[in-house]
Amino acid sequence: MPPRKPVVIVTRKLPDVVETRMMELFDARLSADDHPMMREELMAAVHQADVLVPTVTDRIDAELIAAADSRLKLIASFGTGTDHIDLAAARAKGIVVTNTPGVLTEDTADMTMALILATTRRLVEGERLVRRGKWQGWGPTLMLGQRLGGKRLGIVGMGRIGQAVAKRARGFGLSIHYHNRRRVPDAIAQELEATYWESLDQMLARMDVISVNCPHTPATYHLLSARRLKLLRPQCVLVNTSRGEVIDEEALTRMLMAREIAGAGLDVYEREPAISPKLLKLENVVLLPHMSSATLEARIDMGEKVLINIKTFIDGHRPPDRVIEGVA
């Protein structure tokens, strides 16, 4: 008799090629209609699964983990961030947690650069003007934006994505500045011609564009607080493709309404998918539906990492992308 295939429960619909491979390798329970799982569905899943494959839309908190059946030994998250999982609770329960790092870097950096361009050059405002039938022809002072060449870009978080943003931004003539927990290696700093700021406050007060590229952790919650946002210059634009919780969204909205900064490009929100009605009314904000990593190639690469992590773990080896080890 062949050995029992592990039960793998996937909380959202994944690309067909990934789901097909999951069905071949495991006793996979797939999401038919891609709705975010309700709490009751997640509770049922952790009672039935040997492996849970959640996404960033699933809150895997301490209560859920404590209620999990002892057969649940691996949470193979489909995504890079792990702030939706209580890692301490998983560790205490002896559950290994993995993620999918490194495969979203280029796509997220592309979208960050797109938001920088869209915000500084007021692309979405112009598109809306045309669609509303309000455009009456070219004018010398119509839809004036800001030239990127010669401006200063301040990157908050100089990891893989921050460095990829810096490489792109240099091609547009931006001067690269960054704040990070620690300096990047000298060779990288020299290649990017990047200036390190130990003081985030001092960097924020001197930049023309701010790009937020750090993960959401307890230490980075509201890293850009109301006080720090007040340091930004009136001509500054702010772009966030990391996590909404890094910025005090209410304070940012007030400043945008008062035109205390020039604009913002947001792909993530503090309480997503809910977006403040005040933000929705503003013309000087570009709003995207958390789509920075949304390429087919990225989603397939993420799925392949999930498959490798699960297969390696089931075979009795350490999965390559473990975030924490299970300690029973």
Residue frames as qw, qx, qy, qz and C-alpha x, y, z in Angstrom:
[[0.000, 0.889, 0.459, 0.000, 0.00, 0.00, 0.00],
 [0.396, 0.521, -0.052, 0.755, 1.46, 3.40, -0.95],
 [0.282, -0.276, -0.508, 0.765, 2.10, 5.81, 1.93],
 [0.049, 0.837, 0.529, -0.127, -0.61, 8.33, 2.76],
 [0.344, 0.495, 0.114, 0.789, -0.15, 11.63, 1.02],
 [0.183, -0.302, -0.460, 0.815, -0.06, 14.59, 3.42],
 [0.097, 0.815, 0.567, 0.067, -3.19, 16.74, 3.51],
 [0.302, -0.097, 0.056, 0.947, -2.28, 20.20, 2.20],
 [0.107, 0.808, 0.570, -0.101, -4.96, 22.88, 2.53],
 [0.321, 0.131, 0.206, 0.915, -4.55, 25.97, 0.34],
 [0.039, 0.574, 0.537, -0.616, -6.53, 29.01, 1.45],
 [0.343, 0.699, -0.030, -0.626, -6.69, 30.92, -1.88],
 [0.852, 0.475, 0.215, 0.047, -6.70, 30.03, -5.57],
 [0.384, -0.596, 0.482, 0.515, -3.19, 29.75, -7.04],
 [0.391, 0.528, -0.508, -0.557, -2.06, 29.59, -10.69],
 [0.936, 0.118, -0.052, -0.327, -3.27, 26.42, -12.44],
 [0.678, 0.439, -0.563, 0.179, 0.22, 25.05, -12.98],
 [0.045, -0.413, 0.697, -0.585, 0.93, 25.30, -9.24],
 [0.715, -0.112, 0.355, -0.592, -2.36, 23.73, -8.22],
 [0.893, 0.274, -0.292, -0.204, -1.90, 20.88, -10.70],
 [0.476, 0.416, -0.692, 0.349, 1.50, 20.04, -9.26],
 [0.332, -0.320, 0.591, -0.662, 0.09, 20.20, -5.72],
 [0.871, 0.030, 0.091, -0.482, -2.61, 17.68, -6.68],
 [0.794, 0.366, -0.484, 0.025, 0.05, 15.37, -8.10],
 [0.342, 0.398, -0.686, 0.504, 2.29, 15.48, -5.04],
 [0.083, -0.040, 0.697, -0.711, -0.10, 15.81, -2.10],
 [0.063, -0.598, -0.799, -0.027, -3.65, 15.28, -0.95],
 [0.118, -0.004, -0.021, 0.993, -4.33, 18.90, -1.81],
 [0.052, 0.723, 0.671, -0.156, -7.54, 20.69, -0.86],
 [0.284, 0.151, 0.238, 0.916, -7.80, 23.71, -3.14],
 [0.179, 0.496, 0.357, -0.771, -9.85, 26.89, -3.02],
 [0.421, 0.463, 0.726, 0.284, -12.54, 26.71, -5.71],
 [0.166, 0.861, 0.402, 0.264, -13.68, 30.33, -5.82],
 [0.485, 0.288, -0.180, 0.806, -10.79, 32.29, -4.28],
 [0.358, -0.827, -0.139, -0.411, -12.73, 33.90, -1.45],
 [0.084, 0.504, -0.652, 0.560, -10.68, 34.83, 1.64],
 [0.512, -0.252, -0.817, 0.084, -11.32, 32.14, 4.23],
 [0.479, -0.703, -0.037, -0.524, -13.61, 33.08, 7.09],
 [0.240, -0.566, 0.675, -0.408, -12.47, 32.42, 10.64],
 [0.846, -0.075, 0.411, -0.332, -14.56, 29.25, 10.85],
 [0.874, 0.467, -0.136, -0.009, -13.01, 27.92, 7.65],
 [0.281, 0.674, -0.600, 0.328, -9.49, 28.59, 8.90],
 [0.526, -0.412, 0.608, -0.430, -10.32, 26.86, 12.18],
 [0.944, 0.150, 0.214, -0.202, -11.56, 23.81, 10.27],
 [0.678, 0.641, -0.342, 0.107, -8.45, 23.85, 8.10],
 [0.040, 0.631, -0.684, 0.365, -5.98, 23.77, 11.00],
 [0.716, -0.213, 0.550, -0.373, -7.88, 20.77, 12.41],
 [0.915, 0.321, 0.210, -0.123, -7.60, 18.81, 9.15],
 [0.567, 0.767, -0.291, 0.077, -4.28, 19.78, 7.56],
 [0.855, -0.217, 0.009, 0.470, -0.82, 18.34, 7.83],
 [0.384, -0.065, 0.163, 0.906, 0.34, 21.44, 5.95],
 [0.168, 0.851, 0.422, -0.263, -1.44, 24.80, 5.71],
 [0.436, 0.167, 0.310, 0.828, -0.70, 27.12, 2.79],
 [0.008, 0.841, 0.425, -0.334, -2.03, 30.56, 3.78],
 [0.416, 0.550, 0.174, 0.703, -1.58, 33.94, 2.12],
 [0.177, 0.101, -0.294, 0.934, -1.26, 37.48, 3.47],
 [0.450, -0.361, -0.228, -0.784, -5.05, 37.72, 3.64],
 [0.779, -0.353, -0.512, -0.079, -5.21, 35.01, 6.34],
 [0.234, -0.712, 0.425, -0.507, -4.71, 35.94, 10.00],
 [0.821, -0.065, -0.555, 0.121, -2.95, 32.97, 11.57],
 [0.211, -0.722, 0.330, -0.571, -2.92, 34.20, 15.15],
 [0.025, -0.331, 0.855, -0.398, -2.07, 32.59, 18.47],
 [0.653, 0.048, 0.472, -0.590, -5.64, 31.47, 19.12],
 [0.826, 0.403, -0.203, -0.338, -5.86, 29.71, 15.76],
 [0.450, 0.486, -0.736, 0.139, -2.48, 28.03, 16.20],
 [0.271, -0.264, 0.765, -0.521, -3.32, 26.90, 19.73],
 [0.762, 0.164, 0.339, -0.526, -6.49, 25.27, 18.41],
 [0.566, 0.495, -0.573, -0.325, -4.68, 23.42, 15.62],
 [0.990, -0.113, 0.006, -0.084, -4.58, 19.64, 15.58],
 [0.564, -0.619, 0.481, 0.259, -1.25, 18.08, 16.47],
 [0.773, 0.278, 0.466, 0.328, -0.93, 16.79, 12.89],
 [0.335, 0.927, 0.042, 0.161, -0.32, 20.35, 11.61],
 [0.765, -0.381, 0.109, 0.508, 3.46, 20.55, 11.41],
 [0.403, -0.030, 0.323, 0.856, 4.11, 23.07, 8.63],
 [0.258, 0.854, 0.311, -0.329, 2.71, 26.45, 7.64],
 [0.525, 0.041, 0.453, 0.719, 4.06, 27.08, 4.13],
 [0.161, 0.764, 0.275, -0.561, 3.03, 30.67, 3.54],
 [0.543, 0.521, 0.448, 0.483, 2.46, 31.85, -0.03],
 [0.045, 0.962, 0.060, 0.264, 4.23, 35.20, 0.25],
 [0.505, 0.412, -0.427, 0.626, 7.31, 36.94, 1.57],
 [0.247, -0.496, 0.338, -0.760, 5.85, 38.73, 4.59],
 [0.479, -0.200, -0.845, 0.129, 5.02, 36.78, 7.73],
 [0.102, -0.133, 0.399, -0.902, 3.36, 39.50, 9.80],
 [0.689, -0.170, -0.219, -0.670, 0.02, 37.70, 9.37],
 [0.835, -0.112, -0.536, 0.049, 1.37, 34.69, 11.30],
 [0.516, -0.779, 0.279, -0.223, 2.07, 34.59, 15.04],
 [0.624, 0.474, -0.603, 0.150, 5.55, 33.16, 14.79],
 [0.144, -0.416, 0.721, -0.535, 6.03, 32.86, 18.55],
 [0.776, -0.026, 0.360, -0.518, 2.86, 30.79, 18.86],
 [0.867, 0.386, -0.279, -0.148, 3.93, 28.57, 15.96],
 [0.337, 0.524, -0.710, 0.329, 7.33, 28.03, 17.53],
 [0.402, -0.297, 0.647, -0.576, 5.78, 27.12, 20.88],
 [0.865, 0.142, 0.224, -0.425, 3.50, 24.60, 19.14],
 [0.575, -0.258, 0.713, 0.305, 6.40, 23.02, 17.26],
 [0.642, 0.660, 0.390, -0.002, 5.21, 24.18, 13.84],
 [0.480, -0.145, 0.364, 0.785, 7.70, 25.05, 11.12],
 [0.327, 0.847, 0.254, -0.333, 6.92, 28.23, 9.14],
 [0.525, -0.016, 0.465, 0.713, 8.25, 28.93, 5.65],
 [0.294, 0.784, 0.148, -0.527, 7.79, 31.78, 3.18],
 [0.742, 0.469, 0.348, 0.328, 8.73, 32.61, -0.42],
 [0.212, -0.825, 0.110, 0.512, 11.54, 35.20, -0.34],
 [0.350, -0.403, 0.554, 0.639, 13.44, 36.65, -3.26],
 [0.341, 0.326, 0.772, 0.427, 10.94, 36.05, -6.06],
 [0.095, 0.869, 0.486, -0.023, 9.00, 39.32, -5.77],
 [0.419, -0.525, 0.049, 0.739, 11.95, 41.69, -5.78],
 [0.226, 0.002, 0.484, 0.846, 12.05, 42.76, -9.43],
 [0.082, -0.598, -0.676, -0.423, 8.28, 43.04, -9.88],
 [0.338, -0.806, -0.399, 0.277, 7.83, 45.07, -6.70],
 [0.368, -0.442, 0.155, 0.803, 10.72, 47.34, -7.65],
 [0.147, 0.289, 0.605, 0.727, 9.17, 47.87, -11.10],
 [0.199, -0.753, -0.588, -0.219, 5.87, 48.91, -9.52],
 [0.421, -0.682, -0.201, 0.563, 7.61, 51.16, -7.02],
 [0.282, -0.187, 0.338, 0.878, 9.29, 52.99, -9.88],
 [0.010, -0.489, -0.673, -0.554, 5.97, 53.15, -11.73],
 [0.308, -0.806, -0.493, 0.111, 4.33, 54.76, -8.71],
 [0.393, -0.512, 0.028, 0.763, 7.18, 57.25, -8.36],
 [0.153, 0.079, 0.519, 0.837, 6.69, 58.26, -12.00],
 [0.144, -0.611, -0.697, -0.347, 2.89, 58.29, -11.77],
 [0.357, -0.771, -0.412, 0.330, 2.91, 60.44, -8.65],
 [0.336, -0.474, 0.115, 0.805, 5.56, 62.97, -9.61],
 [0.038, -0.021, 0.549, 0.835, 4.21, 63.39, -13.17],
 [0.449, 0.252, 0.384, -0.766, 0.53, 63.25, -12.11],
 [0.112, 0.069, -0.852, -0.507, -0.26, 60.49, -14.62],
 [0.024, -0.440, -0.894, 0.083, -3.49, 59.30, -13.01],
 [0.102, 0.636, 0.297, -0.705, -4.78, 62.87, -12.63],
 [0.166, 0.403, -0.480, -0.761, -4.16, 63.42, -16.33],
 [0.092, -0.115, -0.945, -0.291, -5.86, 60.16, -17.29],
 [0.037, 0.567, 0.739, -0.363, -8.92, 61.09, -15.24],
 [0.118, 0.560, -0.021, -0.819, -9.00, 64.52, -16.86],
 [0.188, 0.188, -0.716, -0.646, -9.21, 62.92, -20.29],
 [0.108, -0.282, -0.952, -0.057, -11.83, 60.33, -19.28],
 [0.039, 0.599, 0.579, -0.552, -14.06, 62.98, -17.72],
 [0.368, 0.688, 0.469, 0.415, -14.06, 64.95, -20.95],
 [0.251, -0.913, -0.129, 0.294, -12.50, 67.94, -19.22],
 [0.543, -0.291, 0.357, 0.702, -9.35, 68.17, -21.35],
 [0.387, 0.865, 0.220, -0.232, -9.51, 71.15, -23.71],
 [0.685, 0.659, -0.108, 0.291, -6.12, 70.81, -25.33],
 [0.719, -0.013, -0.249, 0.649, -2.47, 71.42, -24.55],
 [0.130, -0.961, -0.050, -0.237, -1.55, 74.35, -22.33],
 [0.438, 0.576, -0.494, 0.483, 1.82, 75.61, -21.09],
 [0.191, -0.397, 0.633, -0.636, 0.82, 75.31, -17.41],
 [0.849, -0.125, -0.160, -0.488, -1.49, 72.28, -17.70],
 [0.975, -0.209, -0.076, -0.018, -0.81, 69.32, -15.37],
 [0.284, 0.737, -0.532, 0.306, 2.65, 70.45, -14.33],
 [0.922, -0.351, -0.150, 0.070, 4.53, 67.78, -12.41],
 [0.374, -0.815, 0.419, 0.143, 8.09, 67.35, -11.21],
 [0.648, 0.567, -0.509, 0.005, 11.18, 66.28, -13.17],
 [0.928, -0.365, -0.030, 0.073, 12.90, 63.26, -11.61],
 [0.742, 0.338, -0.170, 0.553, 16.43, 63.95, -12.83],
 [0.210, 0.485, -0.323, 0.785, 18.51, 65.61, -10.14],
 [0.620, -0.565, 0.012, -0.544, 16.05, 64.86, -7.33],
 [0.021, -0.383, 0.848, -0.366, 16.86, 62.97, -4.13],
 [0.786, -0.205, -0.460, -0.360, 15.25, 59.59, -3.44],
 [0.248, -0.453, 0.706, -0.484, 15.17, 58.40, 0.17],
 [0.705, -0.043, -0.665, -0.244, 14.67, 54.65, 0.53],
 [0.524, -0.461, 0.493, -0.520, 13.36, 53.39, 3.87],
 [0.869, -0.079, 0.478, -0.104, 14.57, 49.79, 4.02],
 [0.330, 0.704, -0.549, -0.306, 17.55, 48.84, 1.83],
 [0.697, -0.111, 0.708, -0.015, 17.01, 45.11, 1.47],
 [0.461, 0.146, 0.741, 0.467, 16.58, 43.25, -1.82],
 [0.248, 0.781, 0.549, 0.167, 13.66, 45.41, -2.98],
 [0.154, -0.929, -0.008, 0.336, 15.16, 48.68, -1.80],
 [0.394, -0.451, 0.553, 0.579, 18.36, 47.95, -3.70],
 [0.395, 0.362, 0.734, 0.416, 16.41, 46.98, -6.82],
 [0.099, 0.926, 0.358, -0.063, 14.50, 50.28, -6.59],
 [0.292, -0.788, 0.241, 0.485, 17.79, 52.14, -6.25],
 [0.462, -0.083, 0.671, 0.574, 19.17, 50.52, -9.42],
 [0.278, 0.654, 0.632, 0.308, 16.13, 51.61, -11.40],
 [0.099, -0.946, -0.229, 0.208, 16.04, 55.08, -9.91],
 [0.426, -0.530, 0.354, 0.642, 19.64, 55.78, -10.88],
 [0.393, 0.264, 0.669, 0.573, 18.63, 55.32, -14.50],
 [0.043, 0.852, 0.466, 0.234, 16.22, 58.24, -14.08],
 [0.309, 0.566, -0.175, 0.744, 18.92, 60.47, -12.66],
 [0.588, -0.751, -0.105, -0.281, 17.83, 60.30, -9.03],
 [0.150, 0.555, -0.670, 0.469, 20.35, 60.66, -6.23],
 [0.761, -0.266, -0.582, -0.106, 20.11, 57.63, -3.92],
 [0.146, -0.463, 0.577, -0.657, 19.85, 57.95, -0.14],
 [0.710, -0.242, -0.625, -0.214, 18.75, 55.31, 2.33],
 [0.390, -0.496, 0.547, -0.550, 17.99, 54.49, 5.95],
 [0.815, -0.004, -0.564, -0.129, 18.34, 50.92, 7.16],
 [0.800, -0.600, -0.003, -0.006, 19.01, 49.05, 10.38],
 [0.632, -0.478, 0.370, 0.485, 22.58, 48.71, 9.17],
 [0.200, 0.689, -0.414, -0.561, 24.67, 49.92, 6.27],
 [0.931, 0.355, 0.046, -0.068, 24.72, 47.86, 3.10],
 [0.802, -0.188, 0.247, 0.510, 28.12, 46.42, 2.13],
 [0.135, -0.669, 0.221, 0.696, 30.54, 48.97, 0.72],
 [0.229, -0.023, 0.758, 0.610, 30.56, 47.34, -2.72],
 [0.102, 0.646, 0.741, 0.150, 26.77, 47.75, -3.03],
 [0.105, -0.853, -0.231, 0.455, 26.83, 51.30, -1.71],
 [0.210, -0.491, 0.438, 0.723, 29.52, 52.22, -4.23],
 [0.211, 0.231, 0.816, 0.485, 27.69, 50.56, -7.12],
 [0.010, -0.762, -0.639, -0.102, 24.49, 52.43, -6.27],
 [0.218, 0.353, -0.111, 0.903, 26.30, 55.62, -5.23],
 [0.500, -0.664, -0.495, -0.256, 24.04, 55.46, -2.18],
 [0.036, 0.481, -0.435, 0.760, 24.32, 57.74, 0.84],
 [0.513, -0.364, -0.764, 0.147, 23.54, 56.17, 4.21],
 [0.256, -0.576, 0.137, -0.764, 21.58, 58.10, 6.84],
 [0.269, -0.074, -0.866, 0.414, 21.75, 56.74, 10.37],
 [0.190, 0.330, 0.489, -0.785, 19.01, 59.21, 11.35],
 [0.211, 0.510, 0.784, 0.284, 15.71, 58.56, 9.59],
 [0.010, -0.867, -0.351, 0.355, 14.45, 61.98, 10.71],
 [0.167, -0.649, 0.320, 0.670, 17.34, 63.78, 9.07],
 [0.235, 0.034, 0.793, 0.562, 16.91, 61.88, 5.80],
 [0.157, 0.661, 0.733, 0.029, 13.15, 62.47, 5.62],
 [0.043, -0.853, -0.194, 0.482, 13.59, 66.21, 5.99],
 [0.116, -0.622, 0.446, 0.633, 15.86, 66.47, 2.95],
 [0.352, 0.080, 0.855, 0.374, 14.35, 64.19, 0.28],
 [0.364, 0.192, -0.279, -0.868, 12.20, 64.89, -2.78],
 [0.791, -0.030, -0.448, -0.417, 10.83, 61.34, -3.00],
 [0.383, -0.377, 0.764, -0.357, 10.43, 58.77, -0.23],
 [0.727, 0.083, -0.590, -0.342, 10.05, 55.06, -1.04],
 [0.602, -0.418, 0.539, -0.415, 8.99, 52.74, 1.78],
 [0.745, 0.300, -0.569, -0.174, 10.45, 49.27, 1.27],
 [0.027, -0.337, 0.836, -0.432, 10.82, 47.81, 4.76],
 [0.409, -0.290, -0.853, -0.145, 8.79, 44.88, 6.17],
 [0.507, -0.603, -0.004, -0.616, 6.07, 45.32, 8.78],
 [0.586, -0.092, -0.707, 0.385, 7.31, 44.22, 12.20],
 [0.418, -0.783, -0.411, 0.208, 6.56, 45.47, 15.71],
 [0.462, -0.431, 0.052, 0.773, 9.59, 47.74, 15.32],
 [0.144, 0.055, 0.443, 0.883, 8.37, 49.28, 12.05],
 [0.033, -0.705, -0.707, -0.046, 4.71, 49.81, 12.98],
 [0.007, 0.980, 0.197, 0.032, 4.02, 53.50, 12.24],
 [0.675, -0.162, 0.098, 0.713, 7.72, 53.99, 11.58],
 [0.110, 0.293, 0.237, 0.920, 6.56, 56.96, 9.54],
 [0.155, -0.575, -0.681, 0.427, 4.55, 58.47, 12.37],
 [0.100, 0.930, 0.339, 0.096, 2.63, 61.74, 12.33],
 [0.353, -0.839, 0.181, 0.372, 5.70, 63.46, 13.76],
 [0.514, -0.233, 0.590, 0.577, 8.02, 62.05, 11.10],
 [0.398, 0.600, 0.600, 0.348, 5.62, 62.77, 8.26],
 [0.044, -0.973, -0.166, 0.153, 5.65, 66.41, 9.33],
 [0.466, -0.569, 0.385, 0.557, 9.37, 66.46, 8.50],
 [0.568, 0.336, 0.595, 0.458, 8.67, 65.96, 4.79],
 [0.073, -0.276, 0.164, 0.944, 9.07, 68.96, 2.52],
 [0.529, 0.483, 0.287, -0.636, 5.99, 70.36, 0.71],
 [0.533, 0.545, -0.454, -0.462, 7.30, 69.22, -2.69],
 [0.145, -0.297, 0.943, -0.037, 7.97, 65.66, -1.47],
 [0.802, 0.007, -0.299, -0.517, 6.04, 62.62, -2.73],
 [0.424, -0.348, 0.787, -0.282, 5.72, 59.39, -0.74],
 [0.724, 0.182, -0.536, -0.394, 5.43, 55.90, -2.25],
 [0.491, -0.334, 0.728, -0.344, 4.62, 52.73, -0.28],
 [0.764, 0.197, -0.509, -0.344, 4.79, 49.22, -1.75],
 [0.185, 0.258, -0.880, 0.353, 5.69, 47.43, 1.48],
 [0.270, -0.475, -0.828, 0.128, 2.99, 47.27, 4.17],
 [0.139, -0.751, -0.288, -0.577, 0.36, 49.84, 5.08],
 [0.652, -0.702, -0.266, 0.103, 1.03, 49.57, 8.79],
 [0.647, -0.024, -0.075, 0.758, 4.46, 51.15, 8.38],
 [0.069, 0.289, 0.096, 0.950, 2.81, 54.56, 7.84],
 [0.123, 0.436, 0.609, -0.651, 0.34, 56.42, 10.05],
 [0.202, 0.403, 0.701, 0.553, -2.29, 56.52, 7.33],
 [0.095, -0.864, -0.487, 0.079, -4.60, 58.97, 9.08],
 [0.302, -0.733, 0.100, 0.601, -1.78, 61.47, 9.52],
 [0.329, -0.065, 0.618, 0.711, -0.70, 61.02, 5.90],
 [0.125, 0.637, 0.697, 0.305, -4.27, 61.59, 4.70],
 [0.166, -0.892, -0.273, 0.320, -4.53, 64.83, 6.69],
 [0.323, -0.550, 0.331, 0.696, -1.29, 66.10, 5.17],
 [0.271, 0.191, 0.722, 0.608, -2.38, 65.21, 1.64],
 [0.024, 0.793, 0.605, 0.068, -5.72, 66.95, 2.16],
 [0.212, -0.901, -0.066, 0.373, -3.91, 70.06, 3.38],
 [0.661, 0.705, -0.080, 0.245, -1.39, 69.85, 0.50],
 [0.437, -0.822, 0.361, 0.055, 1.43, 69.73, 3.04],
 [0.448, -0.296, 0.729, 0.425, 3.15, 67.25, 0.73],
 [0.288, 0.343, -0.467, -0.763, 2.83, 67.05, -3.04],
 [0.811, 0.097, -0.298, -0.495, 1.38, 63.57, -3.34],
 [0.492, -0.337, 0.786, -0.164, 1.52, 59.86, -2.56],
 [0.656, 0.226, -0.603, -0.394, 1.49, 56.55, -4.42],
 [0.497, -0.296, 0.691, -0.433, 0.05, 53.73, -2.33],
 [0.569, 0.110, -0.744, -0.333, -0.24, 50.03, -3.14],
 [0.487, -0.247, -0.795, 0.265, -0.88, 48.98, 0.47],
 [0.339, -0.619, -0.071, -0.705, -3.07, 50.28, 3.27],
 [0.120, -0.356, 0.713, -0.591, -3.19, 50.14, 7.03],
 [0.552, 0.085, 0.660, -0.502, -6.57, 48.38, 7.17],
 [0.415, 0.285, -0.600, -0.622, -6.77, 46.81, 3.74],
 [0.324, 0.369, 0.559, 0.668, -8.84, 46.00, 1.87],
 [0.068, -0.895, -0.418, 0.137, -10.63, 48.92, 3.55],
 [0.430, 0.220, 0.076, 0.872, -9.46, 52.28, 2.25],
 [0.059, -0.501, -0.395, 0.768, -10.28, 55.58, 3.90],
 [0.344, 0.776, 0.518, 0.105, -13.06, 57.44, 2.01],
 [0.086, -0.927, 0.092, 0.352, -10.98, 60.58, 2.49],
 [0.397, -0.387, 0.649, 0.521, -8.10, 59.03, 0.55],
 [0.457, 0.400, 0.748, 0.268, -10.43, 57.96, -2.23],
 [0.201, 0.915, 0.335, -0.096, -11.53, 61.57, -2.79],
 [0.281, -0.772, 0.264, 0.505, -8.03, 62.99, -3.17],
 [0.693, 0.718, -0.055, -0.049, -6.62, 63.87, -6.58],
 [0.160, 0.802, -0.564, 0.115, -3.00, 63.93, -5.44],
 [0.542, -0.339, 0.755, -0.144, -2.89, 60.22, -4.55],
 [0.589, 0.267, -0.663, -0.376, -2.38, 57.18, -6.80],
 [0.649, -0.241, 0.579, -0.431, -4.17, 54.18, -5.25],
 [0.519, 0.274, -0.756, -0.290, -3.49, 50.59, -6.34],
 [0.862, -0.298, -0.008, -0.411, -5.03, 47.31, -5.09],
 [0.610, -0.519, 0.599, 0.014, -1.92, 45.68, -3.53],
 [0.881, 0.452, 0.136, -0.037, -0.64, 44.60, -6.93],
 [0.007, -0.847, 0.502, 0.172, 3.10, 45.31, -6.85],
 [0.311, -0.342, 0.877, 0.131, 3.99, 41.62, -7.07],
 [0.707, 0.369, 0.491, -0.350, 1.07, 40.74, -9.36],
 [0.415, 0.518, -0.596, -0.452, 2.74, 39.15, -12.35],
 [0.962, 0.032, -0.130, -0.238, 2.01, 35.61, -13.47],
 [0.655, 0.411, -0.545, 0.324, 5.71, 34.84, -13.34],
 [0.095, -0.459, 0.583, -0.663, 5.96, 35.96, -9.72],
 [0.770, -0.203, 0.239, -0.555, 2.95, 33.93, -8.63],
 [0.941, 0.188, -0.279, -0.037, 4.29, 30.79, -10.30],
 [0.429, 0.466, -0.592, 0.498, 7.72, 31.33, -8.73],
 [0.400, -0.402, 0.477, -0.671, 6.05, 31.74, -5.33],
 [0.922, -0.048, 0.030, -0.383, 4.10, 28.53, -5.86],
 [0.803, 0.336, -0.459, 0.176, 7.23, 26.64, -6.81],
 [0.102, 0.467, -0.628, 0.614, 8.90, 27.76, -3.61],
 [0.684, -0.259, 0.321, -0.602, 5.89, 26.60, -1.59],
 [0.955, 0.144, -0.197, -0.171, 6.04, 23.21, -3.34],
 [0.585, 0.427, -0.572, 0.384, 9.77, 22.84, -2.64],
 [0.201, -0.443, 0.557, -0.673, 9.34, 23.81, 1.00],
 [0.836, -0.145, 0.195, -0.492, 6.54, 21.29, 1.51],
 [0.918, 0.258, -0.301, -0.019, 8.25, 18.45, -0.40],
 [0.376, 0.495, -0.617, 0.483, 11.54, 18.98, 1.42],
 [0.406, -0.376, 0.509, -0.659, 9.78, 19.02, 4.80],
 [0.918, -0.012, 0.053, -0.393, 7.70, 15.91, 4.04],
 [0.829, 0.353, -0.408, 0.146, 10.87, 14.10, 2.98],
 [0.797, -0.513, -0.184, 0.260, 12.35, 14.76, 6.40],
 [0.578, 0.144, -0.025, 0.802, 14.73, 17.57, 5.52],
 [0.127, -0.594, -0.271, 0.747, 14.95, 21.24, 6.49],
 [0.437, 0.776, 0.424, 0.166, 12.94, 23.35, 4.05],
 [0.551, 0.218, 0.053, 0.804, 15.12, 26.01, 2.38],
 [0.037, -0.521, -0.107, -0.846, 12.88, 28.99, 3.16],
 [0.512, -0.554, -0.629, 0.189, 12.09, 28.34, 6.81],
 [0.105, -0.774, 0.062, -0.622, 11.31, 31.41, 8.88],
 [0.456, -0.549, 0.558, -0.423, 11.32, 29.50, 12.16],
 [0.341, 0.137, -0.930, -0.004, 12.11, 25.95, 13.15],
 [0.740, -0.447, -0.284, -0.415, 9.48, 23.88, 14.87],
 [0.143, 0.353, -0.769, 0.513, 10.49, 23.25, 18.48],
 [0.669, -0.390, -0.540, -0.330, 8.20, 20.70, 20.04]]
